[in-house]
Amino acid sequence: IIHDHRPPPDQAFSRHIQKHLDPHIAYLLSIRPMSLSMRECIRWLKKEMAEIVEEDPPLSDDEARHRLVERIEHFIRDRITVADALIVQNGLQKIQNGDVILTYARSSIVQALLLEVHKRGVEFHVIVVDSRPMFEGKHLLKRLVAAGIPCSYVLLSAAQSAMRQATKVLLGAHALLNNGAVYARVGTAMVAMMASDKRIPVMVCCETYKFVNRTQVDALVGERFRMCLTSYRASEEGEIAYPKTNKATQSAYNRGALSPSDPSAHAPLAGWRDQPNLKLLNLMYDVTPSEYITVVVTEEVGRRLELWIEYEYWNFARGGGIKE
């Protein structure tokens, strides 16, 4: 969009591009709610556009367009692509032979880190804890098992029992708030609290572009409420049935097109839209207070923050607890 945009003859690119992008951003927001990291990226983009406007002498349209596209490419490379690789490298030393790593749901960085540690010849076991509404842990489990990593799979209700075997907890993050709290997939706070209660180090992998200037104390502030159409299905392997969004099933049920033998017709929530006093809510994220987080692994290893969290990690592992 930025590369192809041509402003009107009487306006400069550097000023018109801001107005041109606003409806595109609004369209994205109409498709899905804005995540915290998306908000930070949009704020960064607007800051870059404002700096181009303030250039003295003013840049030509081609120069301004090239500058903005170049900055965006650098951001993607340095803050996302390279950052993920650096986080994996920084996290390699955190996992040793014989460790039992407990993780929750699925994080692409956590997955990359575990696969890279396995490639280095480190022998460890992974416990994948999973839960509603996404059951993302199944996708992580498939990747790890396919790579030859010994794994166990439990639901969140059994996490307390599985925690007895864990030596470290490794989590991903949707955002890191300015009060040190972690905004992540719902259930993360429960896992971190269980680990803290058993004095198990909790490590969070998070890129710095997900650090947001925002404070949130619970999961209901700005939560992405999802009115889910839910039907139950059981897999052919006999695994635990889990919810799956299926508009076609609901439509067929409302039309009376489902046969009585169809298991979807007898699901506990079939026809829930016909109940005026019933609404379904699946929370997508929760907030984990900073006191339950031991280490935040980022790509910025040279800052004093990294030194502090390294000290707190080993102090916690030795039983010293986290200092205020």
C-alpha positions as CSV (number, residue, x, y, z in Angstrom):
1,I,0.0,0.0,0.0
2,I,2.7,2.5,0.9
3,H,4.9,1.5,-2.0
4,D,2.1,1.9,-4.5
5,H,0.5,5.0,-3.1
6,R,0.5,8.1,-5.2
7,P,-0.8,11.3,-3.6
8,P,-2.8,14.0,-5.4
9,P,-0.7,16.5,-7.3
10,D,-1.3,19.3,-4.8
11,Q,-0.2,17.2,-1.7
12,A,3.1,15.7,-0.5
13,F,3.4,12.0,0.0
14,S,4.8,12.4,3.5
15,R,1.6,14.2,4.7
16,H,-1.0,12.4,2.6
17,I,0.1,8.9,3.4
18,Q,-1.1,9.3,7.0
19,K,-4.7,10.0,5.8
20,H,-4.4,7.3,3.3
21,L,-3.5,4.6,5.8
22,D,-6.2,5.5,8.4
23,P,-9.1,3.7,6.5
24,H,-6.9,0.7,5.9
25,I,-6.1,0.4,9.6
26,A,-9.8,0.8,10.4
27,Y,-10.5,-2.0,8.0
28,L,-8.1,-4.3,9.9
29,L,-9.8,-3.4,13.1
30,S,-13.2,-4.3,11.7
31,I,-11.8,-7.8,10.8
32,R,-10.3,-8.5,14.2
33,P,-9.8,-6.7,17.5
34,M,-6.5,-4.8,17.7
35,S,-3.9,-6.7,19.8
36,L,-1.5,-4.9,22.1
37,S,1.4,-5.6,19.9
38,M,-0.5,-4.4,16.8
39,R,-1.2,-1.2,18.7
40,E,2.5,-0.7,19.4
41,C,3.5,-1.3,15.8
42,I,0.9,1.2,14.5
43,R,2.1,3.7,17.0
44,W,5.7,3.1,15.8
45,L,4.6,3.6,12.2
46,K,2.9,6.9,12.9
47,K,6.0,8.1,14.7
48,E,8.1,7.2,11.7
49,M,5.7,9.1,9.4
50,A,5.8,12.1,11.7
51,E,9.6,12.2,11.6
52,I,9.6,12.1,7.8
53,V,7.2,15.1,7.7
54,E,9.6,17.1,10.0
55,E,12.6,16.5,7.8
56,D,14.4,19.7,6.8
57,P,14.8,20.2,3.9
58,P,11.6,18.3,3.0
59,L,12.0,15.0,1.3
60,S,10.7,14.4,-2.2
61,D,7.8,11.9,-2.7
62,D,10.1,9.2,-3.9
63,E,12.6,9.8,-1.1
64,A,9.9,9.8,1.6
65,R,8.3,6.6,0.2
66,H,11.7,4.8,0.0
67,R,12.6,6.0,3.6
68,L,9.3,4.7,5.0
69,V,9.4,1.3,3.2
70,E,13.0,0.9,4.3
71,R,12.2,1.6,7.9
72,I,9.4,-0.9,7.9
73,E,11.6,-3.6,6.4
74,H,14.2,-2.9,9.1
75,F,11.6,-3.1,11.8
76,I,10.4,-6.5,10.6
77,R,13.9,-7.8,10.2
78,D,15.4,-6.4,13.5
79,R,12.4,-6.5,15.9
80,I,10.7,-9.7,14.7
81,T,12.7,-12.0,12.5
82,V,16.2,-11.5,14.0
83,A,14.7,-11.0,17.4
84,D,13.1,-14.4,17.4
85,A,16.5,-16.0,16.5
86,L,18.3,-14.0,19.2
87,I,15.7,-15.1,21.9
88,V,16.3,-18.7,20.9
89,Q,20.0,-18.2,21.2
90,N,19.7,-16.5,24.6
91,G,17.4,-19.2,25.9
92,L,19.6,-22.1,25.0
93,Q,21.7,-21.9,28.2
94,K,18.5,-22.0,30.3
95,I,17.8,-25.7,29.4
96,Q,20.2,-28.5,30.6
97,N,20.3,-32.2,30.3
98,G,17.6,-33.9,32.4
99,D,15.3,-30.9,32.6
100,V,11.6,-31.4,32.5
101,I,10.1,-28.3,30.8
102,L,6.5,-27.5,31.3
103,T,4.9,-25.2,28.8
104,Y,1.4,-24.0,28.2
105,A,-0.6,-23.7,24.9
106,R,1.6,-22.8,22.0
107,S,4.2,-20.1,21.4
108,S,6.2,-20.0,18.2
109,I,9.3,-18.8,20.1
110,V,9.0,-21.5,22.7
111,Q,8.6,-24.1,20.0
112,A,11.6,-22.8,18.1
113,L,13.7,-22.8,21.3
114,L,12.8,-26.4,22.3
115,L,13.5,-27.6,18.8
116,E,16.9,-25.9,18.7
117,V,17.8,-27.2,22.1
118,H,17.0,-30.7,20.9
119,K,19.2,-30.2,17.8
120,R,22.1,-29.3,20.1
121,G,21.8,-32.8,21.7
122,V,20.3,-31.8,25.0
123,E,18.1,-34.5,26.5
124,F,15.0,-33.2,28.2
125,H,11.3,-33.9,28.5
126,V,8.4,-31.6,27.7
127,I,5.1,-31.4,29.4
128,V,2.5,-29.6,27.2
129,V,-0.4,-28.2,29.2
130,D,-3.4,-27.3,27.1
131,S,-6.9,-25.8,27.6
132,R,-9.8,-24.0,25.9
133,P,-10.7,-22.2,23.9
134,M,-8.0,-22.8,21.2
135,F,-6.3,-26.1,22.3
136,E,-3.1,-24.8,20.6
137,G,-1.0,-27.2,22.7
138,K,-1.9,-30.0,20.3
139,H,-0.2,-28.3,17.4
140,L,3.0,-27.8,19.6
141,L,2.8,-31.4,20.7
142,K,2.7,-32.7,17.1
143,R,5.8,-30.7,16.2
144,L,7.8,-31.7,19.2
145,V,6.9,-35.4,18.9
146,A,7.7,-35.3,15.2
147,A,11.2,-34.0,16.1
148,G,11.8,-36.9,18.5
149,I,11.3,-34.9,21.8
150,P,9.8,-37.0,24.6
151,C,6.5,-35.3,25.6
152,S,3.5,-35.6,27.8
153,Y,0.2,-33.9,27.2
154,V,-2.2,-32.9,30.0
155,L,-5.1,-30.5,30.3
156,L,-5.1,-27.5,32.5
157,S,-7.1,-29.2,35.2
158,A,-4.2,-31.7,35.7
159,A,-1.5,-29.1,35.7
160,Q,-1.0,-29.2,39.4
161,S,-0.2,-32.8,39.3
162,A,2.1,-32.4,36.2
163,M,3.9,-29.6,38.0
164,R,5.5,-32.0,40.4
165,Q,7.7,-33.4,37.7
166,A,8.7,-30.1,36.2
167,T,12.1,-28.4,36.7
168,K,11.3,-25.2,34.7
169,V,8.3,-23.6,33.2
170,L,8.7,-22.0,29.7
171,L,5.9,-19.6,28.5
172,G,5.2,-17.3,25.6
173,A,3.6,-13.9,25.8
174,H,1.2,-11.8,23.8
175,A,2.5,-8.6,25.5
176,L,4.6,-7.4,28.4
177,L,2.9,-4.6,30.3
178,N,4.8,-1.7,31.8
179,N,4.1,-2.9,35.4
180,G,6.0,-6.2,34.5
181,A,2.8,-8.3,34.2
182,V,2.5,-10.7,31.3
183,Y,-0.5,-10.6,29.0
184,A,-0.8,-14.1,27.5
185,R,-3.2,-16.9,26.5
186,V,-5.8,-17.5,29.2
187,G,-4.6,-20.1,31.7
188,T,-1.0,-18.7,31.7
189,A,-1.6,-17.0,35.0
190,M,-2.8,-20.2,36.6
191,V,0.3,-22.1,35.4
192,A,2.7,-19.4,36.6
193,M,1.0,-19.3,40.0
194,M,1.2,-23.1,40.4
195,A,4.9,-23.0,39.5
196,S,5.6,-20.1,41.9
197,D,3.9,-22.0,44.7
198,K,6.3,-25.0,44.1
199,R,9.3,-22.6,43.6
200,I,9.8,-23.7,40.0
201,P,11.5,-21.0,37.8
202,V,9.1,-19.4,35.3
203,M,10.7,-18.2,32.1
204,V,8.8,-16.0,29.6
205,C,10.1,-15.5,26.0
206,C,8.9,-12.1,24.6
207,E,10.2,-9.8,21.9
208,T,10.7,-6.2,22.9
209,Y,8.2,-4.9,20.3
210,K,5.6,-6.6,22.5
211,F,6.6,-4.3,25.5
212,V,3.6,-2.0,25.8
213,N,3.1,1.2,27.7
214,R,0.0,0.0,29.4
215,T,-1.0,-1.3,32.8
216,Q,-3.7,-4.0,33.3
217,V,-4.5,-5.8,36.5
218,D,-7.0,-8.4,35.3
219,A,-8.2,-10.2,32.1
220,L,-11.4,-8.3,31.7
221,V,-9.9,-4.9,30.9
222,G,-10.0,-4.6,27.1
223,E,-10.5,-8.3,26.8
224,R,-11.3,-9.7,23.4
225,F,-14.7,-11.1,24.1
226,R,-15.6,-13.9,21.7
227,M,-19.1,-15.0,21.3
228,C,-18.4,-18.6,20.2
229,L,-20.7,-20.9,18.4
230,T,-19.7,-24.2,19.9
231,S,-20.3,-27.7,19.0
232,Y,-18.6,-30.8,20.3
233,R,-16.8,-33.3,18.2
234,A,-14.8,-36.4,19.2
235,S,-11.8,-37.4,17.3
236,E,-11.5,-40.8,15.6
237,E,-8.6,-41.7,18.0
238,G,-11.0,-41.4,21.0
239,E,-9.3,-38.3,22.4
240,I,-11.1,-35.9,24.7
241,A,-13.8,-34.0,22.9
242,Y,-13.2,-30.3,22.6
243,P,-15.1,-27.2,21.3
244,K,-14.9,-26.2,17.7
245,T,-16.5,-23.1,16.1
246,N,-18.9,-24.3,13.4
247,K,-21.4,-21.9,11.9
248,A,-22.6,-24.5,9.4
249,T,-23.6,-26.9,12.2
250,Q,-25.5,-24.1,14.0
251,S,-27.3,-23.1,10.8
252,A,-28.3,-26.6,10.0
253,Y,-29.6,-27.1,13.5
254,N,-31.7,-24.0,13.3
255,R,-33.2,-25.2,10.0
256,G,-33.9,-28.6,11.4
257,A,-31.6,-30.1,8.8
258,L,-29.5,-32.2,11.2
259,S,-30.5,-35.9,11.4
260,P,-31.1,-37.3,14.9
261,S,-28.1,-39.5,14.5
262,D,-25.8,-36.6,14.0
263,P,-23.8,-36.1,17.3
264,S,-23.7,-32.3,16.7
265,A,-27.5,-32.3,17.0
266,H,-27.3,-33.6,20.6
267,A,-24.3,-31.4,21.7
268,P,-24.9,-29.7,25.1
269,L,-24.8,-26.2,23.4
270,A,-26.7,-27.0,20.2
271,G,-29.2,-24.3,19.5
272,W,-27.9,-22.0,22.1
273,R,-28.7,-19.0,19.9
274,D,-32.4,-19.8,20.5
275,Q,-32.0,-19.2,24.2
276,P,-32.6,-15.4,24.8
277,N,-30.9,-15.5,28.3
278,L,-27.8,-17.4,27.2
279,K,-24.6,-16.0,25.8
280,L,-21.3,-17.7,25.4
281,L,-18.0,-16.1,26.4
282,N,-14.5,-17.5,25.9
283,L,-11.7,-15.3,27.4
284,M,-8.7,-15.4,25.1
285,Y,-6.1,-13.8,27.4
286,D,-5.3,-13.3,31.0
287,V,-2.8,-11.2,33.0
288,T,0.1,-12.8,35.0
289,P,1.4,-10.6,37.8
290,S,5.1,-9.9,37.7
291,E,5.8,-11.6,41.1
292,Y,5.1,-15.0,39.4
293,I,7.7,-14.4,36.6
294,T,11.3,-15.3,37.2
295,V,13.0,-14.5,33.9
296,V,12.0,-12.6,30.7
297,V,14.1,-13.7,27.8
298,T,14.4,-11.0,25.1
299,E,16.7,-10.1,22.2
300,E,18.1,-7.1,24.2
301,V,20.8,-8.9,26.1
302,G,23.0,-5.9,26.6
303,R,20.6,-3.9,28.8
304,R,20.7,-3.8,32.6
305,L,17.3,-5.4,32.7
306,E,18.8,-8.7,31.4
307,L,21.5,-8.6,34.0
308,W,18.9,-8.1,36.7
309,I,16.6,-10.9,35.6
310,E,19.5,-13.3,35.2
311,Y,20.4,-12.6,38.9
312,E,16.8,-13.0,40.0
313,Y,16.6,-16.3,38.0
314,W,19.5,-18.0,39.8
315,N,18.5,-16.4,43.1
316,F,15.1,-17.9,42.7
317,A,16.4,-21.3,41.6
318,R,18.6,-21.4,44.8
319,G,15.5,-20.7,46.9
320,G,16.2,-17.0,47.6
321,G,12.9,-15.9,46.0
322,I,12.3,-12.8,44.0
323,K,13.3,-9.5,45.5
324,E,10.9,-6.5,45.6
